[in-house]
C-alpha cells in the first residue's frame, strides 16, 4: 500500500483515496518542512492554492508532489496512479 501525505485542508479527499487503496497521512504544520518525515512518504498532495503554501518547494525531498488545486478526488487519484506506478 502506498503511503501518501495529504495537506490537512484537503482532508475531504482522505476517505476517497483510502478507499482506493492508499494509506493516507494528514500533514500538519509541524511536518511541512521536515524532509526526514516527508521522505517516509511515497507522494504528497498539497492544495496548490498559493505558491509554496507549505514550504515544500524549499524542502529537499525526492517524492512526487501533486498540486490538487482545481482537481477532483478522482483526478488526484489518477495523478497518484501515474506517478506511483
DACOR-V80623 format. One line per field, one symbol per residue. phi: phi as a letter, one per 30 degrees, with the letter a starting at -180 (. if undefined). Layout:
phi = ???
This chain:
phi = .dccdbeedceddededddcjcdccdccddcdcceddeddcdabcbdidbdheciddccdbcddcccdeicdedddddddeddce
